[in-house]
Amino acid sequence: MAGSDLLSVVDSFYAAALEPERWQKALDALSGALGAIGATMVPLGIDRTMRAFASESLAEANAEYQQTWWRHYTATMRVFQRGLRPGLVGTDRLVISEEEIRLDPFYQDFLRRHGIRQTMAAVVSVGNGRLLSIGAQRSIKRELFQDGDVGTLAKLAPHIGRALAISTALVEARRMAGDLAEAVERLAWGVVMLSASGDVRHVNAVAESLLGDGLALAGRRLRAAARDDNERLQAAVAAALPGAGMPAAKGVLVRRSGAGGWLYVEVVPIRPKLEPLEIMTFGAGGAMLLIRSLDTVPRTVAHHLQAMGLTPAEARLAEAVGQGGSLKQVADASGIAYETARTQLRAVFAKLGVRRQGELTMIVMRLVSAAVR
């Protein structure tokens, strides 16, 4: 195969690395380069389930393979027995003879029914110790794969491995970013994410609900309504942004205008450790603002305790006892028997992993101090 044609195939791998939806076309390009009717990607080392990806031309065969037939592939089992390693390239005829093939159900009842005569594969590493088999299937209408075909796959395999490693890393990064974004939205605190230049990049629902009452967005900047509050806020943000070292988080009090009271804004620097090229590509961090309301209404922590696994009744009892009430006083106020209260308290201790009432008090008081309305 001409060098320019191989480069075109390699280009398809790296295009798929950045856009995973292109892997179907990349496998088609690989299949064409090897004179095959289709190509596959199969994770190695899975012993209970099988998840394989294949060219469109092999969609039906791949579905059957994943459901049942992968357990009966004699050639693959023998390769496993000999030991897998990245860079291993060859055809199934290296581990199974033509005489065995004539009697093997996998070849006679499965592959032949789908017009497949032979498989050639390469083992590649996709990072973190994970291995994957890249396979090409030859039609029963053609001759067996030749040494030149094996050599072509050997040249292409390292590129496929690197492209898959990139693709895997990007998919995992996107998934992690999605999980983090969902977690930020679920926080009871307001969260505002700033870019390296101080522009607002993201505002979660809680922070959005607090805007207009002491804090506001002016253009792409977060500002406090009161002048002196804003000066302190901007100074804390400037100190947290890249170029100002790596200071500790700073807190700023902001007066609420409509509801009265105060907002507490904690400015946290975000400074990833990136190489110069990564900084040019992805940016150099920024800052995160955590916003809490410091209202004067007595704060309850029962919902936090319930999130830790307590029932509503147990949470109410734990909160009351943790804030200094005796067990008898709490039982009387709740209209329950003292023994019932003791049973509930034992359940609280077990669920929270504490042994003494003093530990419960410490937990409750710290929850109260950090509670958000």
VOPAGU-2260 file (C-alpha; in pm, 1 decimal, decimal comma):
REM VOPAGU-2260
SITE   aa  ch    i         X         Y         Z
SITE  MET   A    0       0,0       0,0       0,0
SITE  ALA   A    1     133,2     346,8     -93,4
SITE  GLY   A    2     273,2     566,0     181,5
SITE  SER   A    3      27,0     846,1     105,0
SITE  ASP   A    4    -261,5     602,4     141,7
SITE  LEU   A    5    -128,7     486,2     478,9
SITE  LEU   A    6    -100,2     848,0     592,9
SITE  SER   A    7    -464,3     898,1     501,7
SITE  VAL   A    8    -558,9     599,1     718,6
SITE  VAL   A    9    -346,3     732,0    1007,6
SITE  ASP   A   10    -516,5    1071,5     972,4
SITE  SER   A   11    -852,8     899,4    1016,4
SITE  PHE   A   12    -736,2     751,3    1348,6
SITE  TYR   A   13    -631,9    1086,4    1494,0
SITE  ALA   A   14    -947,7    1254,7    1365,8
SITE  ALA   A   15   -1144,1     986,7    1552,8
SITE  ALA   A   16    -932,8    1047,8    1864,7
SITE  LEU   A   17   -1068,7    1402,9    1886,0
SITE  GLU   A   18   -1418,6    1314,1    1767,5
SITE  PRO   A   19   -1509,5     960,7    1888,2
SITE  GLU   A   20   -1810,3     944,1    1658,4
SITE  ARG   A   21   -1560,3     911,8    1369,4
SITE  TRP   A   22   -1425,1     573,6    1483,2
SITE  GLN   A   23   -1671,0     396,7    1253,1
SITE  LYS   A   24   -1510,5     568,4     953,9
SITE  ALA   A   25   -1162,4     501,0    1091,7
SITE  LEU   A   26   -1236,2     129,4    1108,9
SITE  ASP   A   27   -1368,8     142,4     754,0
SITE  ALA   A   28   -1042,0     307,5     643,7
SITE  LEU   A   29    -840,4      39,6     825,6
SITE  SER   A   30   -1049,5    -234,4     667,9
SITE  GLY   A   31    -992,7     -91,8     321,5
SITE  ALA   A   32    -617,3     -64,3     378,1
SITE  LEU   A   33    -597,7    -432,2     471,7
SITE  GLY   A   34    -830,4    -566,0     202,9
SITE  ALA   A   35   -1076,9    -683,0     468,2
SITE  ILE   A   36   -1456,6    -687,6     480,4
SITE  GLY   A   37   -1455,2    -514,5     817,0
SITE  ALA   A   38   -1253,6    -423,0    1126,8
SITE  THR   A   39   -1313,3    -451,1    1500,7
SITE  MET   A   40   -1190,8    -314,9    1833,6
SITE  VAL   A   41   -1218,6    -560,3    2124,9
SITE  PRO   A   42   -1115,3    -488,3    2488,8
SITE  LEU   A   43    -894,0    -764,0    2628,9
SITE  GLY   A   44    -901,0    -905,9    2979,8
SITE  ILE   A   45   -1280,5    -906,1    3023,2
SITE  ASP   A   46   -1407,8   -1240,9    3144,1
SITE  ARG   A   47   -1776,8   -1187,5    3210,7
SITE  THR   A   48   -1907,7    -950,1    2947,5
SITE  MET   A   49   -1792,8    -840,9    2604,6
SITE  ARG   A   50   -1811,6    -494,6    2454,6
SITE  ALA   A   51   -1675,8    -484,7    2100,1
SITE  PHE   A   52   -1692,3    -209,9    1837,6
SITE  ALA   A   53   -1705,1    -296,7    1468,4
SITE  SER   A   54   -1741,2    -163,2    1117,0
SITE  GLU   A   55   -2098,4    -123,4     995,4
SITE  SER   A   56   -2041,7    -416,3     760,9
SITE  LEU   A   57   -1990,3    -641,8    1064,9
SITE  ALA   A   58   -2275,8    -504,9    1277,0
SITE  GLU   A   59   -2480,9    -826,4    1272,8
SITE  ALA   A   60   -2180,8   -1051,0    1333,4
SITE  ASN   A   61   -2057,3    -822,9    1612,5
SITE  ALA   A   62   -2392,3    -839,3    1791,1
SITE  GLU   A   63   -2382,4   -1220,3    1790,7
SITE  TYR   A   64   -2016,2   -1221,5    1890,9
SITE  GLN   A   65   -2078,2   -1000,1    2194,4
SITE  GLN   A   66   -2378,6   -1202,1    2304,4
SITE  THR   A   67   -2237,2   -1555,7    2287,2
SITE  TRP   A   68   -1965,9   -1642,4    2041,1
SITE  TRP   A   69   -1675,1   -1457,7    2205,8
SITE  ARG   A   70   -1667,5   -1735,4    2466,3
SITE  HIS   A   71   -1597,2   -1994,8    2195,6
SITE  TYR   A   72   -1316,6   -1832,9    1996,2
SITE  THR   A   73   -1039,1   -2092,8    2019,5
SITE  ALA   A   74    -772,8   -1870,8    1861,9
SITE  THR   A   75    -826,9   -1590,0    2112,9
SITE  MET   A   76    -814,4   -1829,5    2407,4
SITE  ARG   A   77    -482,6   -1967,0    2286,4
SITE  VAL   A   78    -337,9   -1617,4    2244,0
SITE  PHE   A   79    -440,2   -1543,2    2604,0
SITE  GLN   A   80    -265,3   -1859,6    2719,0
SITE  ARG   A   81      55,4   -1756,2    2544,4
SITE  GLY   A   82      45,1   -1411,5    2702,2
SITE  LEU   A   83     -72,7   -1075,2    2575,5
SITE  ARG   A   84     159,5    -783,6    2514,1
SITE  PRO   A   85     134,9    -458,4    2318,1
SITE  GLY   A   86     283,7    -491,4    1969,9
SITE  LEU   A   87     172,1    -851,0    1918,4
SITE  VAL   A   88      52,6    -879,0    1556,1
SITE  GLY   A   89     -48,2   -1182,5    1352,0
SITE  THR   A   90    -326,4   -1395,0    1205,8
SITE  ASP   A   91    -533,8   -1663,5    1370,7
SITE  ARG   A   92    -339,8   -1929,0    1169,0
SITE  LEU   A   93     -47,5   -1879,7    1407,3
SITE  VAL   A   94    -240,5   -2054,7    1685,9
SITE  ILE   A   95    -492,8   -2278,0    1507,0
SITE  SER   A   96    -442,1   -2519,7    1215,8
SITE  GLU   A   97    -656,2   -2556,7     905,3
SITE  GLU   A   98    -752,5   -2906,8    1018,4
SITE  GLU   A   99    -878,1   -2769,5    1352,6
SITE  ILE   A  100   -1064,5   -2492,5    1172,3
SITE  ARG   A  101   -1261,1   -2747,2     968,5
SITE  LEU   A  102   -1397,0   -2891,8    1295,0
SITE  ASP   A  103   -1425,9   -2570,9    1501,0
SITE  PRO   A  104   -1785,7   -2445,1    1556,0
SITE  PHE   A  105   -1668,9   -2084,3    1580,1
SITE  TYR   A  106   -1534,7   -2095,4    1225,7
SITE  GLN   A  107   -1792,4   -2327,2    1071,1
SITE  ASP   A  108   -2113,0   -2216,3    1246,4
SITE  PHE   A  109   -2037,2   -1849,9    1310,8
SITE  LEU   A  110   -1767,9   -1695,8    1090,8
SITE  ARG   A  111   -1862,0   -1884,2     773,9
SITE  ARG   A  112   -2227,3   -1784,1     813,4
SITE  HIS   A  113   -2113,8   -1418,9     810,8
SITE  GLY   A  114   -1880,8   -1463,4     514,5
SITE  ILE   A  115   -1560,5   -1443,2     721,0
SITE  ARG   A  116   -1264,3   -1669,0     648,5
SITE  GLN   A  117    -982,9   -1534,4     863,3
SITE  THR   A  118    -895,6   -1277,3    1130,3
SITE  MET   A  119    -576,7   -1076,1    1167,7
SITE  ALA   A  120    -523,1    -873,7    1485,9
SITE  ALA   A  121    -283,1    -648,1    1674,1
SITE  VAL   A  122    -267,4    -591,2    2049,6
SITE  VAL   A  123    -235,6    -223,3    2146,6
SITE  SER   A  124    -216,3     -38,3    2477,6
SITE  VAL   A  125    -470,0     236,6    2545,8
SITE  GLY   A  126    -316,9     348,6    2876,6
SITE  ASN   A  127    -352,2     254,2    3243,5
SITE  GLY   A  128    -256,9    -105,8    3168,8
SITE  ARG   A  129    -556,4    -160,5    2941,1
SITE  LEU   A  130    -510,6    -363,8    2624,4
SITE  LEU   A  131    -726,0    -375,9    2314,7
SITE  SER   A  132    -729,1    -597,6    2006,9
SITE  ILE   A  133    -758,3    -432,6    1665,3
SITE  GLY   A  134    -882,1    -692,1    1419,1
SITE  ALA   A  135    -948,0    -718,2    1047,4
SITE  GLN   A  136   -1167,0    -991,1     893,1
SITE  ARG   A  137   -1097,0   -1145,2     550,7
SITE  SER   A  138   -1381,6   -1256,7     328,0
SITE  ILE   A  139   -1428,4   -1624,4     239,4
SITE  LYS   A  140   -1412,1   -1508,9    -123,8
SITE  ARG   A  141   -1047,8   -1400,3     -90,4
SITE  GLU   A  142    -714,3   -1561,8     -14,6
SITE  LEU   A  143    -564,8   -1562,4     333,9
SITE  PHE   A  144    -384,6   -1256,8     470,3
SITE  GLN   A  145     -24,2   -1237,5     348,9
SITE  ASP   A  146     294,4   -1120,3     521,8
SITE  GLY   A  147     255,3    -779,8     359,9
SITE  ASP   A  148     -87,8    -738,4     521,4
SITE  VAL   A  149      56,2    -829,6     860,8
SITE  GLY   A  150     334,0    -574,9     805,3
SITE  THR   A  151      82,0    -302,7     718,2
SITE  LEU   A  152    -118,1    -367,9    1035,8
SITE  ALA   A  153     206,3    -367,7    1236,9
SITE  LYS   A  154     284,2     -18,6    1100,7
SITE  LEU   A  155     -65,1     111,7    1173,1
SITE  ALA   A  156    -114,6     -48,2    1516,3
SITE  PRO   A  157      96,9     200,2    1721,2
SITE  HIS   A  158     -98,7     491,8    1572,4
SITE  ILE   A  159    -427,5     319,3    1653,7
SITE  GLY   A  160    -312,7     267,2    2013,5
SITE  ARG   A  161    -209,4     630,4    2057,9
SITE  ALA   A  162    -529,6     757,7    1899,0
SITE  LEU   A  163    -739,2     533,4    2124,0
SITE  ALA   A  164    -544,8     648,3    2431,2
SITE  ILE   A  165    -618,2    1010,6    2338,1
SITE  SER   A  166    -982,5     931,2    2271,5
SITE  THR   A  167   -1015,4     744,4    2603,7
SITE  ALA   A  168    -854,4    1031,1    2797,2
SITE  LEU   A  169   -1084,9    1286,6    2635,0
SITE  VAL   A  170   -1396,6    1079,1    2703,6
SITE  GLU   A  171   -1295,3    1033,9    3068,4
SITE  ALA   A  172   -1218,1    1405,6    3102,7
SITE  ARG   A  173   -1557,0    1497,6    2957,8
SITE  ARG   A  174   -1729,9    1252,2    3189,1
SITE  MET   A  175   -1543,1    1389,7    3490,7
SITE  ALA   A  176   -1625,8    1745,8    3388,3
SITE  GLY   A  177   -1991,3    1648,5    3354,9
SITE  ASP   A  178   -1991,5    1480,7    3696,3
SITE  LEU   A  179   -1824,6    1785,0    3853,3
SITE  ALA   A  180   -2073,2    2022,0    3688,5
SITE  GLU   A  181   -2364,0    1816,5    3823,2
SITE  ALA   A  182   -2209,3    1811,6    4171,2
SITE  VAL   A  183   -2163,7    2190,4    4162,9
SITE  GLU   A  184   -2529,7    2234,0    4073,0
SITE  ARG   A  185   -2632,7    2017,5    4369,4
SITE  LEU   A  186   -2425,9    2208,9    4626,1
SITE  ALA   A  187   -2617,9    2399,7    4892,4
SITE  TRP   A  188   -2368,9    2687,0    4847,1
SITE  GLY   A  189   -2363,5    2934,7    4566,5
SITE  VAL   A  190   -2073,8    2867,2    4328,1
SITE  VAL   A  191   -1930,2    3112,6    4076,1
SITE  MET   A  192   -1641,0    2999,5    3855,1
SITE  LEU   A  193   -1401,4    3263,0    3721,2
SITE  SER   A  194   -1157,0    3241,6    3431,5
SITE  ALA   A  195    -789,4    3336,8    3462,7
SITE  SER   A  196    -883,1    3693,6    3367,6
SITE  GLY   A  197   -1161,1    3714,6    3629,8
SITE  ASP   A  198   -1454,4    3676,0    3389,9
SITE  VAL   A  199   -1750,9    3472,2    3514,0
SITE  ARG   A  200   -1754,5    3130,3    3345,4
SITE  HIS   A  201   -2030,9    2954,3    3537,7
SITE  VAL   A  202   -2294,5    3036,2    3800,8
SITE  ASN   A  203   -2481,3    2754,6    3973,5
SITE  ALA   A  204   -2850,9    2775,5    4062,5
SITE  VAL   A  205   -2797,1    2877,2    4427,3
SITE  ALA   A  206   -2559,3    3159,5    4332,5
SITE  GLU   A  207   -2802,5    3277,3    4064,7
SITE  SER   A  208   -3078,2    3297,5    4325,2
SITE  LEU   A  209   -2859,1    3528,2    4537,4
SITE  LEU   A  210   -2779,1    3772,4    4256,3
SITE  GLY   A  211   -2954,5    4105,9    4284,7
SITE  ASP   A  212   -2939,3    4104,2    4665,0
SITE  GLY   A  213   -2593,6    4238,0    4744,9
SITE  LEU   A  214   -2420,1    4077,9    4447,0
SITE  ALA   A  215   -2470,9    4135,2    4074,6
SITE  LEU   A  216   -2322,4    4051,4    3738,0
SITE  ALA   A  217   -2196,9    4358,5    3553,1
SITE  GLY   A  218   -2092,9    4246,9    3206,9
SITE  ARG   A  219   -1891,0    3934,5    3278,6
SITE  ARG   A  220   -1776,3    4045,8    3625,4
SITE  LEU   A  221   -1920,8    3973,3    3968,2
SITE  ARG   A  222   -1957,4    4284,7    4181,0
SITE  ALA   A  223   -2090,7    4374,2    4525,8
SITE  ALA   A  224   -2355,8    4647,2    4550,6
SITE  ALA   A  225   -2191,6    4836,5    4836,5
SITE  ARG   A  226   -1875,5    5021,1    4732,5
SITE  ASP   A  227   -1656,4    4916,1    5024,9
SITE  ASP   A  228   -1776,6    4556,4    4998,0
SITE  ASN   A  229   -1693,3    4556,8    4627,1
SITE  GLU   A  230   -1342,3    4689,7    4690,0
SITE  ARG   A  231   -1273,1    4402,5    4929,1
SITE  LEU   A  232   -1429,6    4150,0    4690,1
SITE  GLN   A  233   -1227,6    4265,8    4389,3
SITE  ALA   A  234    -906,0    4267,0    4594,3
SITE  ALA   A  235    -970,8    3907,1    4707,2
SITE  VAL   A  236   -1046,2    3798,8    4349,6
SITE  ALA   A  237    -732,8    3970,4    4213,3
SITE  ALA   A  238    -520,2    3797,4    4476,5
SITE  ALA   A  239    -662,7    3456,9    4380,7
SITE  LEU   A  240    -616,9    3483,1    4003,0
SITE  PRO   A  241    -308,5    3347,7    3822,4
SITE  GLY   A  242      -4,0    3571,9    3846,5
SITE  ALA   A  243     -58,9    3646,4    4214,8
SITE  GLY   A  244     119,6    3341,4    4355,5
SITE  MET   A  245     -86,9    3078,8    4534,5
SITE  PRO   A  246    -253,6    3247,8    4832,9
SITE  ALA   A  247    -490,2    3082,2    5074,9
SITE  ALA   A  248    -861,6    3127,5    5024,1
SITE  LYS   A  249    -991,3    3465,4    5139,5
SITE  GLY   A  250   -1332,8    3547,9    5283,4
SITE  VAL   A  251   -1533,8    3863,0    5217,9
SITE  LEU   A  252   -1856,2    3981,1    5382,2
SITE  VAL   A  253   -2111,3    4137,3    5147,7
SITE  ARG   A  254   -2418,1    4327,7    5271,6
SITE  ARG   A  255   -2751,2    4203,0    5139,8
SITE  SER   A  256   -2970,6    4488,1    5023,0
SITE  GLY   A  257   -3319,3    4341,8    4998,2
SITE  ALA   A  258   -3337,2    4065,3    5259,1
SITE  GLY   A  259   -3091,9    4224,4    5499,0
SITE  GLY   A  260   -2812,3    4037,5    5667,2
SITE  TRP   A  261   -2490,7    3928,9    5502,3
SITE  LEU   A  262   -2343,7    3703,6    5237,6
SITE  TYR   A  263   -2009,9    3536,8    5304,2
SITE  VAL   A  264   -1801,7    3496,2    4987,7
SITE  GLU   A  265   -1498,2    3268,6    5003,7
SITE  VAL   A  266   -1258,5    3321,0    4711,9
SITE  VAL   A  267   -1058,9    3005,5    4631,1
SITE  PRO   A  268    -769,5    3008,1    4380,5
SITE  ILE   A  269    -767,7    2738,7    4111,8
SITE  ARG   A  270    -420,0    2683,4    3979,7
SITE  PRO   A  271    -364,0    2363,9    3778,6
SITE  LYS   A  272      -6,3    2246,9    3736,0
SITE  LEU   A  273      27,3    2274,0    3360,3
SITE  GLU   A  274     316,7    2277,8    3120,1
SITE  PRO   A  275     357,1    2588,7    2896,9
SITE  LEU   A  276     194,5    2421,6    2595,1
SITE  GLU   A  277    -102,8    2310,0    2805,5
SITE  ILE   A  278    -140,1    2663,6    2943,6
SITE  MET   A  279    -155,0    2803,3    2590,1
SITE  THR   A  280    -413,5    2541,1    2495,3
SITE  PHE   A  281    -630,2    2503,2    2804,2
SITE  GLY   A  282    -568,1    2817,5    3011,2
SITE  ALA   A  283    -400,0    2865,6    3347,6
SITE  GLY   A  284    -684,6    2824,7    3593,2
SITE  GLY   A  285    -886,8    3096,0    3762,2
SITE  ALA   A  286   -1083,6    3113,8    4086,3
SITE  MET   A  287   -1394,8    2973,4    4249,9
SITE  LEU   A  288   -1628,9    3176,8    4470,1
SITE  LEU   A  289   -1831,1    2995,6    4737,5
SITE  ILE   A  290   -2124,8    3203,7    4857,1
SITE  ARG   A  291   -2316,7    3141,4    5178,6
SITE  SER   A  292   -2598,7    3335,7    5337,7
SITE  LEU   A  293   -2534,9    3442,8    5697,6
SITE  ASP   A  294   -2894,5    3518,8    5793,8
SITE  THR   A  295   -3012,7    3556,0    6150,7
SITE  VAL   A  296   -3282,0    3288,9    6129,8
SITE  PRO   A  297   -3198,0    2986,4    6348,4
SITE  ARG   A  298   -3051,2    2726,5    6118,1
SITE  THR   A  299   -3152,8    2362,8    6114,1
SITE  VAL   A  300   -2920,5    2077,4    6025,9
SITE  ALA   A  301   -3182,2    1800,2    6029,7
SITE  HIS   A  302   -3173,6    1771,4    5648,8
SITE  HIS   A  303   -2794,8    1726,2    5659,6
SITE  LEU   A  304   -2834,2    1451,5    5919,6
SITE  GLN   A  305   -3098,9    1281,0    5707,8
SITE  ALA   A  306   -2858,5    1291,5    5412,4
SITE  MET   A  307   -2619,6    1092,3    5632,4
SITE  GLY   A  308   -2877,3     814,4    5664,5
SITE  LEU   A  309   -3083,2     914,8    5969,7
SITE  THR   A  310   -3461,0     893,5    5967,6
SITE  PRO   A  311   -3648,7    1224,6    6021,1
SITE  ALA   A  312   -3718,3    1131,3    6385,1
SITE  GLU   A  313   -3354,7    1031,5    6445,8
SITE  ALA   A  314   -3232,2    1353,4    6279,7
SITE  ARG   A  315   -3454,8    1569,8    6502,4
SITE  LEU   A  316   -3336,8    1386,7    6813,0
SITE  ALA   A  317   -2969,6    1405,4    6710,2
SITE  GLU   A  318   -2996,7    1778,6    6641,5
SITE  ALA   A  319   -3164,4    1848,8    6975,4
SITE  VAL   A  320   -2923,3    1634,3    7177,3
SITE  GLY   A  321   -2626,1    1769,0    6982,2
SITE  GLN   A  322   -2722,4    2125,1    7071,6
SITE  GLY   A  323   -2716,0    2054,6    7443,5
SITE  GLY   A  324   -3052,3    1903,6    7533,0
SITE  SER   A  325   -3057,0    1609,6    7771,1
SITE  LEU   A  326   -3204,8    1290,1    7635,8
SITE  LYS   A  327   -3493,9    1307,4    7883,4
SITE  GLN   A  328   -3573,1    1669,1    7790,4
SITE  VAL   A  329   -3566,6    1583,3    7422,2
SITE  ALA   A  330   -3788,9    1278,8    7477,3
SITE  ASP   A  331   -4042,9    1482,4    7676,1
SITE  ALA   A  332   -4044,3    1764,0    7418,8
SITE  SER   A  333   -4093,5    1511,5    7139,2
SITE  GLY   A  334   -4370,9    1326,9    7321,6
SITE  ILE   A  335   -4190,8     989,7    7313,6
SITE  ALA   A  336   -4089,0     749,3    7588,5
SITE  TYR   A  337   -3738,5     778,1    7728,8
SITE  GLU   A  338   -3656,6     421,2    7622,0
SITE  THR   A  339   -3769,3     501,1    7267,8
SITE  ALA   A  340   -3536,9     801,1    7270,2
SITE  ARG   A  341   -3250,1     580,4    7391,9
SITE  THR   A  342   -3313,7     334,2    7109,3
SITE  GLN   A  343   -3314,1     616,1    6854,9
SITE  LEU   A  344   -2990,9     759,0    6998,2
SITE  ARG   A  345   -2819,3     420,0    6969,5
SITE  ALA   A  346   -2929,1     406,5    6605,6
SITE  VAL   A  347   -2790,2     758,7    6552,0
SITE  PHE   A  348   -2454,4     657,7    6700,5
SITE  ALA   A  349   -2438,2     349,2    6479,0
SITE  LYS   A  350   -2529,7     532,7    6157,2
SITE  LEU   A  351   -2292,9     825,7    6218,8
SITE  GLY   A  352   -2010,7     609,0    6352,1
SITE  VAL   A  353   -1981,9     792,8    6686,7
SITE  ARG   A  354   -1951,4     643,3    7034,8
SITE  ARG   A  355   -2019,9     928,9    7275,3
SITE  GLN   A  356   -2264,3    1214,5    7306,0
SITE  GLY   A  357   -1970,8    1457,5    7303,9
SITE  GLU   A  358   -1878,1    1345,6    6952,7
SITE  LEU   A  359   -2237,7    1392,4    6840,7
SITE  THR   A  360   -2240,2    1743,6    6987,0
SITE  MET   A  361   -1919,2    1833,1    6802,8
SITE  ILE   A  362   -2063,0    1708,7    6470,7
SITE  VAL   A  363   -2393,9    1892,0    6512,9
SITE  MET   A  364   -2234,4    2219,9    6617,2
SITE  ARG   A  365   -1998,1    2214,1    6320,8
SITE  LEU   A  366   -2289,2    2143,1    6090,3
SITE  VAL   A  367   -2476,1    2437,2    6242,4
SITE  SER   A  368   -2180,9    2669,2    6188,3
SITE  ALA   A  369   -2160,5    2567,4    5821,7
SITE  ALA   A  370   -2535,5    2538,4    5755,4
SITE  VAL   A  371   -2679,6    2727,1    5461,2
SITE  ARG   A  372   -3033,0    2852,2    5438,0
